[in-house]
Amino acid sequence: MTGALHEEELSGEVPLLQVEHLVTGYGDIRAVWDVSLQVWPGEVSVLLGRNGAGKTTTLRAISGLNRADAGRIRFLGRDITSVPAHTRVRDGIALVQEGKRIFRRRTIEENLLLGGYTRGLGKRKLTAELGGIYEMFPILADRRHITSGQLSGGQQQMLAIGQALMAKPKLLMLDEPSGGLAPSITAEVMAKVAGLKETGIGILLVEQAVTAAMEVADRVTVLDVGRVLLDRRASEIGDSAALTDAYFGRA
């Protein structure tokens, strides 16, 4: 059983997350056949691939929502393959699922406070930490007392990210944060994602907007039919045709 993870464990000596030959799916349906990847502190690892490649299923397995049928998931060097999802959240893994899953009938501030619920702090202490989220997303501060359903799609995505950050994660996983957003809003969200690297947390980003994702990526993994086709540092790819070939299944 894992214990609480301390800040001094967040170093560059070992990967924050290491997935080794992951196999998972939904019941008898296998969606991921063999996926290995790494996420390091202060970096963005981007997971690319066509629809049905196994990207979301991989994130769900890392978060504990899907069972790993084979392979290993290590978090800060510890094997968490069989650790329950709620324990992974407590230990520092946060998943922002596709579709801006927020509480639309609650206010922005209520949503953010709910994001920190798992930390076991009182409302007063959590409220004192809202300033950091509002500084990152000023639009949320300006409208913090309105119900979240009144926000635009981009603002709801920012709220979903802010809600996850209230749990003080060491690993933040984002599933299609640009989904349904205009290009200008996508650029704004990606700029926020890039800024999060400065806090030292690791980010695993699933995206269909390849160009936008590559602009913030430190490492790139491309999946197809649940298997890794390409896994390189972003700096090693550049404008190489290898990414295009892998993404469209020609590798």
C-alpha positions as semicolon CSV with decimal commas, in nm:
position;residue;x (nm);y (nm);z (nm)
1;M;0,000;0,000;0,000
2;T;0,135;0,340;-0,088
3;G;0,172;0,615;0,164
4;A;0,146;0,990;0,114
5;L;0,411;1,117;-0,126
6;H;0,637;1,396;-0,006
7;E;0,758;1,695;-0,205
8;E;1,122;1,588;-0,176
9;E;1,035;1,278;-0,376
10;L;0,954;1,500;-0,673
11;S;1,297;1,495;-0,836
12;G;1,450;1,443;-1,176
13;E;1,626;1,122;-1,070
14;V;1,336;0,891;-1,155
15;P;1,034;0,939;-1,382
16;L;0,730;1,077;-1,212
17;L;0,528;0,818;-1,402
18;Q;0,649;0,506;-1,575
19;V;0,406;0,285;-1,766
20;E;0,551;-0,049;-1,877
21;H;0,381;-0,275;-2,133
22;L;0,032;-0,181;-2,021
23;V;-0,258;-0,401;-2,131
24;T;-0,612;-0,290;-2,047
25;G;-0,963;-0,247;-2,182
26;Y;-1,329;-0,280;-2,092
27;G;-1,433;-0,625;-1,980
28;D;-1,358;-0,865;-2,263
29;I;-1,281;-0,580;-2,503
30;R;-0,910;-0,500;-2,516
31;A;-0,831;-0,141;-2,616
32;V;-0,465;-0,118;-2,512
33;W;-0,230;-0,402;-2,609
34;D;0,119;-0,279;-2,523
35;V;0,179;0,079;-2,409
36;S;0,494;0,208;-2,240
37;L;0,558;0,576;-2,167
38;Q;0,718;0,812;-1,918
39;V;0,635;1,148;-1,763
40;W;0,902;1,354;-1,587
41;P;0,858;1,637;-1,334
42;G;0,827;1,977;-1,499
43;E;0,758;1,833;-1,842
44;V;0,464;1,777;-2,076
45;S;0,435;1,432;-2,229
46;V;0,189;1,432;-2,518
47;L;-0,004;1,121;-2,616
48;L;-0,118;1,135;-2,978
49;G;-0,314;0,900;-3,201
50;R;-0,625;0,864;-3,407
51;N;-0,969;0,797;-3,257
52;G;-0,974;0,451;-3,105
53;A;-0,596;0,435;-3,063
54;G;-0,628;0,377;-2,687
55;K;-0,532;0,720;-2,554
56;T;-0,824;0,775;-2,316
57;T;-0,816;0,413;-2,201
58;T;-0,448;0,455;-2,112
59;L;-0,528;0,759;-1,898
60;R;-0,811;0,574;-1,726
61;A;-0,579;0,285;-1,640
62;I;-0,317;0,522;-1,499
63;S;-0,580;0,691;-1,283
64;G;-0,717;0,356;-1,164
65;L;-1,055;0,381;-1,337
66;N;-0,966;0,085;-1,561
67;R;-0,794;-0,229;-1,437
68;A;-0,452;-0,314;-1,579
69;D;-0,475;-0,667;-1,716
70;A;-0,097;-0,685;-1,761
71;G;0,205;-0,458;-1,736
72;R;0,313;-0,217;-1,463
73;I;0,232;0,140;-1,362
74;R;0,491;0,308;-1,140
75;F;0,447;0,646;-0,975
76;L;0,765;0,798;-0,831
77;G;0,921;0,455;-0,850
78;R;0,639;0,281;-0,662
79;D;0,427;0,012;-0,819
80;I;0,067;0,139;-0,812
81;T;-0,075;-0,108;-1,065
82;S;-0,325;-0,248;-0,814
83;V;-0,375;0,065;-0,601
84;P;-0,738;0,193;-0,589
85;A;-0,826;0,509;-0,781
86;H;-0,904;0,715;-0,469
87;T;-0,560;0,636;-0,325
88;R;-0,393;0,747;-0,647
89;V;-0,575;1,080;-0,620
90;R;-0,458;1,120;-0,262
91;D;-0,101;1,037;-0,363
92;G;-0,097;1,303;-0,634
93;I;-0,253;1,183;-0,961
94;A;-0,530;1,399;-1,110
95;L;-0,728;1,334;-1,427
96;V;-0,926;1,600;-1,613
97;Q;-1,158;1,392;-1,825
98;E;-1,281;1,484;-2,170
99;G;-1,599;1,687;-2,185
100;K;-1,538;1,953;-1,915
101;R;-1,685;1,746;-1,632
102;I;-1,773;2,008;-1,376
103;F;-2,073;2,063;-1,149
104;R;-2,269;2,301;-1,369
105;R;-2,531;2,392;-1,106
106;R;-2,267;2,492;-0,853
107;T;-2,069;2,814;-0,855
108;I;-1,714;2,839;-0,980
109;E;-1,588;2,872;-0,624
110;E;-1,786;2,571;-0,506
111;N;-1,640;2,364;-0,790
112;L;-1,288;2,463;-0,693
113;L;-1,344;2,384;-0,327
114;L;-1,481;2,043;-0,421
115;G;-1,161;1,980;-0,613
116;G;-0,963;1,996;-0,289
117;Y;-1,202;1,775;-0,093
118;T;-0,977;1,467;-0,100
119;R;-0,705;1,652;0,092
120;G;-0,913;1,647;0,409
121;L;-0,875;2,019;0,479
122;G;-1,141;2,248;0,617
123;K;-1,324;2,498;0,399
124;R;-1,133;2,792;0,546
125;K;-0,793;2,644;0,454
126;L;-0,908;2,548;0,106
127;T;-1,058;2,892;0,048
128;A;-0,723;3,048;0,136
129;E;-0,567;2,854;-0,152
130;L;-0,808;2,977;-0,417
131;G;-0,591;3,280;-0,488
132;G;-0,338;3,074;-0,679
133;I;-0,607;2,934;-0,909
134;Y;-0,762;3,276;-0,961
135;E;-0,421;3,421;-1,044
136;M;-0,375;3,154;-1,310
137;F;-0,729;3,194;-1,447
138;P;-0,840;3,556;-1,380
139;I;-1,171;3,505;-1,562
140;L;-1,271;3,259;-1,291
141;A;-1,199;3,513;-1,019
142;D;-1,415;3,773;-1,190
143;R;-1,711;3,535;-1,210
144;R;-1,652;3,311;-0,909
145;H;-2,004;3,347;-0,768
146;I;-2,196;3,251;-1,084
147;T;-2,301;2,896;-1,163
148;S;-2,052;2,710;-1,376
149;G;-2,308;2,622;-1,641
150;Q;-2,307;2,988;-1,748
151;L;-1,942;2,974;-1,852
152;S;-1,824;2,939;-2,209
153;G;-1,665;2,612;-2,319
154;G;-1,315;2,750;-2,279
155;Q;-1,391;2,889;-1,934
156;Q;-1,539;2,555;-1,828
157;Q;-1,219;2,383;-1,939
158;M;-1,013;2,626;-1,733
159;L;-1,239;2,555;-1,435
160;A;-1,195;2,180;-1,479
161;I;-0,817;2,225;-1,477
162;G;-0,835;2,457;-1,177
163;Q;-1,053;2,208;-0,993
164;A;-0,794;1,933;-1,052
165;L;-0,512;2,162;-0,936
166;M;-0,689;2,220;-0,605
167;A;-0,602;1,859;-0,519
168;K;-0,230;1,958;-0,538
169;P;-0,137;1,686;-0,789
170;K;0,216;1,588;-0,881
171;L;0,086;1,438;-1,207
172;L;-0,188;1,614;-1,405
173;M;-0,349;1,421;-1,689
174;L;-0,558;1,613;-1,943
175;D;-0,784;1,432;-2,189
176;E;-0,859;1,643;-2,497
177;P;-0,863;1,986;-2,325
178;S;-0,910;2,155;-2,665
179;G;-1,219;1,952;-2,753
180;G;-1,491;2,176;-2,897
181;L;-1,292;2,495;-2,849
182;A;-1,212;2,765;-3,103
183;P;-0,846;2,780;-3,212
184;S;-0,784;3,103;-3,021
185;I;-0,920;2,951;-2,699
186;T;-0,723;2,632;-2,759
187;A;-0,407;2,843;-2,777
188;E;-0,496;3,010;-2,448
189;V;-0,558;2,676;-2,275
190;M;-0,230;2,536;-2,410
191;A;-0,043;2,842;-2,285
192;K;-0,179;2,768;-1,938
193;V;-0,069;2,406;-1,971
194;A;0,282;2,515;-2,068
195;G;0,291;2,752;-1,771
196;L;0,211;2,468;-1,533
197;K;0,550;2,312;-1,609
198;E;0,708;2,593;-1,410
199;T;0,542;2,457;-1,094
200;G;0,735;2,131;-1,129
201;I;0,440;1,901;-1,183
202;G;0,437;1,652;-1,468
203;I;0,165;1,664;-1,732
204;L;0,034;1,386;-1,953
205;L;-0,167;1,544;-2,233
206;V;-0,396;1,362;-2,475
207;E;-0,476;1,577;-2,777
208;Q;-0,619;1,567;-3,128
209;A;-0,491;1,918;-3,201
210;V;-0,145;1,796;-3,301
211;T;0,012;2,133;-3,384
212;A;-0,103;2,293;-3,059
213;A;0,012;1,993;-2,857
214;M;0,356;1,986;-3,018
215;E;0,411;2,348;-2,921
216;V;0,405;2,254;-2,549
217;A;0,544;1,898;-2,571
218;D;0,870;1,779;-2,419
219;R;0,810;1,415;-2,504
220;V;0,577;1,261;-2,763
221;T;0,422;0,915;-2,772
222;V;0,205;0,809;-3,066
223;L;-0,041;0,521;-3,032
224;D;-0,222;0,318;-3,293
225;V;-0,458;0,030;-3,213
226;G;-0,337;0,023;-2,853
227;R;0,035;0,001;-2,932
228;V;0,320;0,253;-2,932
229;L;0,438;0,352;-3,280
230;L;0,665;0,640;-3,181
231;D;0,817;0,754;-2,851
232;R;1,073;1,035;-2,864
233;R;1,175;1,365;-2,716
234;A;0,987;1,640;-2,899
235;S;1,319;1,804;-2,984
236;E;1,419;1,489;-3,176
237;I;1,112;1,504;-3,397
238;G;1,107;1,862;-3,523
239;D;0,942;1,870;-3,864
240;S;1,029;1,507;-3,926
241;A;0,793;1,301;-4,138
242;A;0,823;1,030;-3,871
243;L;0,549;1,194;-3,666
244;T;0,312;1,219;-3,962
245;D;0,385;0,863;-4,065
246;A;0,326;0,730;-3,715
247;Y;0,015;0,937;-3,656
248;F;-0,149;0,815;-3,974
249;G;-0,040;0,457;-3,920
250;R;0,225;0,436;-4,191
251;A;0,516;0,359;-3,955
